[in-house]
Every structure is written in structure tokens, then in C-alpha cells.
Amino acid sequence: MQSFSSDIQNQISGIPDGKIFTFKSLSYPPAKQANVAVILSGMLKAGQLIRVEKGAYYKPKQSRLGLGNLPVYQEEQLTFLTKKLNGYLTGAYIYNKLSLTEQVPTTITIATAKPVRAFTFNKLSMECVKAYVDTPEDSYELYLVQLLDAIKDIKHIPGVSPQDAFDKILRLHISPLPFADLKRLVSLSCNYPPRVRKVLGDMLANRDENLRNELLSTINPTTRFSLSYTL
């Protein structure tokens, strides 16, 4: 037991300070899970770990000012939650980071493939919405997907009108994209409702007519949209 305990503690020592981890982060025989729980419980009592939820632990950073353990950073909590739910961050929290709104939301949104009820995690108010694509594997594709989410929510981005949202998305994000990335964005948009493809098509009006026509050809020509912006 002593050597097993040392092995688990050594694995935990290798986890960077400030990170949340779970049982799955550790390597041990399945039959030993109860032993691992005992070891983690002892580290909790010793103040070496902080429990953030059942089966999830935070390895605290120490304050350089001698103030003891630092709290779990919000970004680390969100990283943990998106991995746990196999989703990605979207909504007003991301639209603020994309400079589309100055408002800071009280509720943070995660896009997930399966419905999840709103919940609170360590004082963070969380909600989940439908993801139209699988969770992106690379950060740049994630950025493109979050742009498409912003286009989808163009009427509901807090603190800005649909026209302002349209203009900001176009000026700050769509116009600077190289052609190859525009093609990638158009390809991803085919997973979204027709309204998103229509708005994106309008944003491409002065970029590439062929790419725009390719995108608009995916929309039923009899479909009518209620749009709140002008070109």
C-alpha cells in the first residue's frame, strides 16, 4: 500500500499547480479505485488538494505574497467543464471576448451535443445550448465555429443592435479572413440553420461572388427570412 500510495502521490505531484483533475487523470488498476479515494481524502485533509465536485480535485497554487492557497481560476473551471461535457464555450461570454459586446454575462454558455439543464458550478452560473457541430479539435476551427454561433445569435447579442452586431462581425472577423479560411467557414456553416447561411452569404457580398453563390445555393430559394440589418 505504501508504494502504491507513493506512486499516486507522485502522479499528482506531476500535475501542474492550478489544475483541476479527476480519477481519470491518474493511472492505476480499476480494483484500486477505493485505495485512490482514501489517498485523495488524506491529501484533502492535509490541505494539499481542494475538492471542486465529486471525483474532481484542484491542485492549488500558492500565493507568492504568502496568502496561502489561491482560488481556482475561472478559466481553469471552464476548461474542466467543457471537457467534462464534451462541449465548447459560446454565448455572451465569448462574444465579449470577440469584441462584439462590452457586456459581461452573469451566466456562461457551453454548446453541447446533448441537452444539459442549467447548473451552478463553484458559484458559476452555467447553461447549455445546442451545438451544431462536433466540438472542434483545434483552436482555429473553434474560433470559426464561435463566429457562426455569433451569426446565429445576431439578434440576441447583449448590448448591441442586430445591425451593429452584423457590422462588427463583418469588420472585425469576416473581412480579415484569408480565402482558405472563408471556405472553411462556409463549409462549417452548412451544419447550421439556413438563416445563418443567409447572413454569412450577405457578409460575403463584397468578398467572393463564387463562394457566396455556392453558399446561397444550399438554401431553398423559396425560404424567406426576417433580417434586422442592411448591407
C-alpha positions as CSV (number, residue, x, y, z in Angstrom):
1,M,0.0,0.0,0.0
2,Q,2.8,2.4,0.8
3,S,4.5,2.0,-2.6
4,F,1.1,2.4,-4.3
5,S,0.3,5.5,-2.2
6,S,3.7,6.9,-3.2
7,D,3.0,6.2,-6.8
8,I,-0.3,8.0,-6.7
9,Q,1.1,11.0,-4.9
10,N,4.0,11.2,-7.4
11,Q,1.4,11.3,-10.2
12,I,-0.4,14.1,-8.5
13,S,2.9,15.9,-8.0
14,G,3.4,15.9,-11.7
15,I,0.1,17.7,-12.3
16,P,0.7,21.4,-12.6
17,D,-0.4,23.6,-9.8
18,G,-3.7,25.4,-10.5
19,K,-5.2,22.5,-12.5
20,I,-8.4,20.5,-11.9
21,F,-8.0,16.7,-12.3
22,T,-10.2,13.7,-11.8
23,F,-9.7,10.0,-11.2
24,K,-9.3,9.6,-14.9
25,S,-6.2,11.7,-14.8
26,L,-4.4,9.1,-12.8
27,S,-3.1,5.7,-13.8
28,Y,-4.0,2.7,-11.5
29,P,-5.7,-0.7,-11.7
30,P,-9.5,-0.3,-11.6
31,A,-9.6,-2.5,-8.5
32,K,-7.6,0.1,-6.6
33,Q,-10.0,3.0,-7.0
34,A,-11.2,2.8,-3.4
35,N,-7.5,3.0,-2.3
36,V,-7.0,6.0,-4.5
37,A,-10.1,7.7,-2.9
38,V,-8.5,7.1,0.5
39,I,-5.2,8.7,-0.6
40,L,-7.1,11.7,-2.1
41,S,-9.1,12.1,1.1
42,G,-5.9,12.2,3.1
43,M,-4.5,14.9,0.8
44,L,-7.7,16.9,1.2
45,K,-7.5,16.8,5.0
46,A,-3.8,17.9,4.7
47,G,-4.8,20.9,2.6
48,Q,-2.8,19.6,-0.4
49,L,-5.9,19.4,-2.6
50,I,-9.3,21.1,-2.8
51,R,-12.5,19.2,-3.9
52,V,-14.4,21.1,-6.6
53,E,-17.1,18.4,-7.1
54,K,-17.4,14.6,-6.5
55,G,-14.4,13.0,-8.2
56,A,-12.8,16.2,-9.2
57,Y,-9.9,17.9,-7.4
58,Y,-8.0,21.1,-7.6
59,K,-4.3,21.3,-7.0
60,P,-3.9,24.8,-5.6
61,K,-1.3,27.4,-6.5
62,Q,0.4,29.1,-3.6
63,S,0.2,32.9,-3.3
64,R,3.6,34.5,-3.9
65,L,2.6,37.0,-1.2
66,G,2.3,34.3,1.4
67,L,-1.5,34.4,1.4
68,G,-1.8,30.6,1.2
69,N,-3.8,28.7,-1.5
70,L,-5.1,30.7,-4.4
71,P,-8.7,30.1,-5.6
72,V,-9.5,28.1,-8.7
73,Y,-9.2,30.4,-11.7
74,Q,-12.4,30.8,-13.7
75,E,-10.6,29.8,-17.0
76,E,-9.5,26.6,-15.4
77,Q,-13.0,25.8,-14.2
78,L,-14.4,26.5,-17.7
79,T,-11.7,24.3,-19.3
80,F,-12.7,21.5,-16.9
81,L,-16.4,21.9,-17.6
82,T,-16.1,22.0,-21.4
83,K,-14.0,18.8,-21.4
84,K,-16.4,17.1,-19.0
85,L,-19.5,18.0,-21.1
86,N,-17.6,17.5,-24.4
87,G,-18.6,21.0,-25.5
88,Y,-17.2,24.4,-26.1
89,L,-17.7,27.9,-24.8
90,T,-20.2,30.1,-26.7
91,G,-22.7,32.8,-26.0
92,A,-22.2,36.3,-24.5
93,Y,-19.0,35.2,-22.6
94,I,-17.3,34.5,-26.0
95,Y,-19.0,37.4,-27.8
96,N,-17.4,39.7,-25.3
97,K,-14.0,38.2,-26.0
98,L,-14.7,38.7,-29.7
99,S,-15.3,42.4,-29.0
100,L,-18.9,42.1,-30.2
101,T,-20.3,43.4,-26.9
102,E,-18.9,45.1,-23.8
103,Q,-21.4,43.4,-21.5
104,V,-20.0,40.7,-19.2
105,P,-22.6,37.9,-18.7
106,T,-23.7,36.6,-15.4
107,T,-24.3,33.2,-17.0
108,I,-21.8,31.4,-19.1
109,T,-22.9,29.2,-22.0
110,I,-21.5,25.9,-23.3
111,A,-22.6,24.4,-26.6
112,T,-23.1,20.6,-26.2
113,A,-24.4,17.8,-28.5
114,K,-26.8,16.6,-25.8
115,P,-29.2,18.7,-23.7
116,V,-28.0,19.6,-20.2
117,R,-30.0,21.5,-17.6
118,A,-28.7,24.8,-16.3
119,F,-26.5,24.3,-13.3
120,T,-24.1,26.1,-10.9
121,F,-20.5,25.1,-10.6
122,N,-18.4,26.6,-7.8
123,K,-20.6,29.8,-7.9
124,L,-20.5,30.0,-11.7
125,S,-24.0,30.0,-13.3
126,M,-23.9,27.8,-16.4
127,E,-26.3,27.0,-19.2
128,C,-26.0,24.7,-22.2
129,V,-27.3,25.2,-25.8
130,K,-27.4,23.0,-28.8
131,A,-24.1,22.6,-30.7
132,Y,-24.5,22.4,-34.5
133,V,-21.1,20.8,-35.0
134,D,-18.9,18.4,-33.1
135,T,-16.6,20.0,-30.6
136,P,-13.7,21.4,-32.7
137,E,-10.4,19.7,-32.2
138,D,-8.2,22.7,-33.0
139,S,-8.4,26.3,-31.6
140,Y,-8.8,28.0,-35.0
141,E,-11.8,25.8,-36.0
142,L,-13.2,26.6,-32.6
143,Y,-12.9,30.3,-33.4
144,L,-14.7,29.8,-36.7
145,V,-17.5,27.9,-35.0
146,Q,-17.8,30.6,-32.4
147,L,-18.2,33.2,-35.2
148,L,-21.0,31.1,-36.7
149,D,-22.7,31.0,-33.3
150,A,-22.4,34.8,-33.1
151,I,-24.1,35.0,-36.5
152,K,-26.8,32.6,-35.3
153,D,-27.4,34.8,-32.3
154,I,-27.0,38.1,-34.2
155,K,-30.4,39.4,-32.9
156,H,-29.6,38.4,-29.3
157,I,-26.1,39.6,-28.6
158,P,-26.5,41.8,-25.5
159,G,-25.9,45.5,-25.6
160,V,-25.8,45.8,-29.4
161,S,-28.4,46.0,-32.1
162,P,-28.5,43.4,-34.9
163,Q,-27.1,45.9,-37.3
164,D,-24.2,46.7,-35.0
165,A,-23.6,43.0,-34.5
166,F,-23.6,42.4,-38.2
167,D,-21.2,45.3,-38.9
168,K,-18.8,44.2,-36.1
169,I,-18.7,40.5,-37.1
170,L,-18.1,41.6,-40.7
171,R,-15.4,44.2,-40.0
172,L,-13.5,42.5,-37.2
173,H,-13.7,38.9,-38.2
174,I,-15.1,38.0,-41.6
175,S,-13.3,40.7,-43.7
176,P,-9.8,39.8,-42.4
177,L,-10.1,36.1,-43.1
178,P,-8.0,34.7,-45.9
179,F,-9.9,32.9,-48.7
180,A,-8.9,29.4,-47.5
181,D,-10.4,30.2,-44.1
182,L,-13.5,31.7,-45.6
183,K,-14.0,28.4,-47.5
184,R,-13.6,26.5,-44.2
185,L,-16.1,28.8,-42.6
186,V,-18.6,28.3,-45.4
187,S,-18.2,24.5,-45.1
188,L,-18.9,24.6,-41.4
189,S,-21.9,26.8,-41.9
190,C,-23.6,24.1,-43.8
191,N,-24.3,22.4,-40.4
192,Y,-26.2,25.5,-39.2
193,P,-29.8,26.6,-39.9
194,P,-30.4,28.3,-43.3
195,R,-30.7,31.7,-41.6
196,V,-27.0,31.5,-40.6
197,R,-26.0,30.7,-44.1
198,K,-28.1,33.6,-45.4
199,V,-26.4,36.1,-43.1
200,L,-23.0,34.8,-43.8
201,G,-23.8,35.0,-47.6
202,D,-24.6,38.6,-47.1
203,M,-21.3,39.2,-45.3
204,L,-19.5,37.7,-48.3
205,A,-21.2,40.0,-50.8
206,N,-18.1,42.1,-51.4
207,R,-15.5,39.3,-50.9
208,D,-16.0,36.4,-53.4
209,E,-19.1,36.1,-55.5
210,N,-18.5,32.4,-56.4
211,L,-18.1,31.4,-52.8
212,R,-21.2,33.4,-51.9
213,N,-23.3,31.8,-54.6
214,E,-22.0,28.4,-53.5
215,L,-23.2,29.1,-50.0
216,L,-26.6,30.6,-51.0
217,S,-27.2,27.6,-53.3
218,T,-27.6,25.4,-50.2
219,I,-30.7,27.5,-49.2
220,N,-34.2,26.7,-50.6
221,P,-34.9,29.7,-52.9
222,T,-38.5,30.0,-51.5
223,T,-37.2,30.5,-48.0
224,R,-37.9,33.9,-46.5
225,F,-36.0,35.5,-43.7
226,S,-36.8,38.2,-41.2
227,L,-33.5,40.1,-41.1
228,S,-32.7,43.1,-39.0
229,Y,-29.8,44.7,-40.9
230,T,-28.9,46.3,-44.2
231,L,-25.9,45.8,-46.4
